[in-house]
Amino acid sequence: MIGPKVEAGRQRILVVDDHEAVLGGTVSLLKQQYPDSDLLTAQTAKEAQQIVANTPLELVVMDLSIPEASGETARTETGINLLRTVMQKHPTLNIVVQSAYTKALVRLKPAINAHEGGFTIADKSLSLKEMLIRVDWALQGIVYTPREMRIGLELKPEWLEVLKLAFEQGLQDKTIAEKMNVAERTVRHYWTQVQDALEVYPETGKNIRIQTEMRAREEGLID
Amino acid sequence: MRDSVLQELFTLRRGLELTALDPQFPAGVADRCQTWLSQTETLQQLLEQLSYQLAPPYIEESLPLALQYLLEPWKLRYPDLQIQLQILANGLAESAEHNQILVTILDEFFQMVLPSAASHSPLQVCLHPHAQGGELTIQLSYADETNQLAIHQMPELQHLQQVVRWLAAGCWTCEQLHQPPFTDRWHLIWQST
């Protein structure tokens, strides 16, 4: 485990990858993009769990194919288990999964749907620029999963209810939360999930809520 | 391949990307990096495709997603066919081996029948539960009766039906409509493993 001395009040990002060159490359890239952040690193699931348990973090960027402990073989299953544990214990932590085989994440689909932090998937075939966009989205609390992980339009009833209350009744998040008897944060979580299901993501100069409404109407989800 | 070759290639690619961005190198280096980068990307895509041929995606995780993935290249190859997938058995949990057999059988079947399918007609694939297992229904139409009869006389089709019986513990039957639109409705039924 390596990393700078953690300073109070600064954004902390943990990068998990067993390939030293990838780890170094990702850290140097994130350092350029987020110069005021503290970058921490881990090369095994064990190290990552220790850091996540003991350090308040804003973001984890992790590979799926990692070893459990130093000297062991890297396995996708290990990364999947680490991710499952991290999401259970830290439901609001922002996460980017950077992997050569992101399709395995479909095993965690219910957990991803329930996760209240940002969650984006960056296939390792993405360019640096695209990967940085996924990091930025995760930090904004956005959810991005590839379309091929879904069969058609997969929507939970509560996500649909948010759409109806917002666009058919014109309610704000606070009132929607009261009507649905949930926290306002939960309503924001429903928004990110429904936007991922509708494949609506931030675009410069575009209002994401209006884009969501347009897509929902296209799909016939709201009147 | 996914845990080593593709990872190493990713490392190489990121190294080239970072070098191309590094201002301490002269502009010529960045240009050469861009050339190598595009070659690396091509190699990466080819290796990914090879890995998907060797181990089709979602086989271990989800039969519906594996079927969806299987249909994508067929949609591109036969854009005139309206290929539709309907999933009525989302919770169907089969072993990876069983999913692999089903997906391979279906792929082989498409190779046999799709060249004879009537263009601009629907090809419907439906996955639904059946007794203690599952059922895949495949409905397609042929241009004429000659094409339809030719399919049913293919020895490869009989071999495939035997494969279903032996490897997937299932059966494969067909309802035939011998008048326009010359439709076959295939039922591939299996017991869960």
Chai-1 contact restraints between the chains, C-beta under 6 A:
chainA,res_idxA,chainB,res_idxB,connection_type,confidence,min_distance_angstrom,max_distance_angstrom,comment,restraint_id
A,H19,B,Q7,contact,1.0,0.0,6.0,A-B,restraint_1
A,H19,B,T11,contact,1.0,0.0,6.0,A-B,restraint_2
A,A21,B,T11,contact,1.0,0.0,6.0,A-B,restraint_3
A,V22,B,T11,contact,1.0,0.0,6.0,A-B,restraint_4
A,G25,B,R14,contact,1.0,0.0,6.0,A-B,restraint_5
A,G25,B,L18,contact,1.0,0.0,6.0,A-B,restraint_6
A,S65,B,D3,contact,1.0,0.0,6.0,A-B,restraint_7
A,A74,B,D3,contact,1.0,0.0,6.0,A-B,restraint_8
A,A100,B,R2,contact,1.0,0.0,6.0,A-B,restraint_9
A,A100,B,L6,contact,1.0,0.0,6.0,A-B,restraint_10
A,A100,B,Q7,contact,1.0,0.0,6.0,A-B,restraint_11
A,Y101,B,R2,contact,1.0,0.0,6.0,A-B,restraint_12
A,K103,B,P57,contact,1.0,0.0,6.0,A-B,restraint_13
A,V106,B,E61,contact,1.0,0.0,6.0,A-B,restraint_14
A,V106,B,S62,contact,1.0,0.0,6.0,A-B,restraint_15
A,R107,B,E61,contact,1.0,0.0,6.0,A-B,restraint_16
A,K124,B,F10,contact,1.0,0.0,6.0,A-B,restraint_17
A,S125,B,Q44,contact,1.0,0.0,6.0,A-B,restraint_18
A,L128,B,E17,contact,1.0,0.0,6.0,A-B,restraint_19
A,I151,B,P64,contact,1.0,0.0,6.0,A-B,restraint_20
A,I151,B,Q68,contact,1.0,0.0,6.0,A-B,restraint_21
A,I151,B,I87,contact,1.0,0.0,6.0,A-B,restraint_22
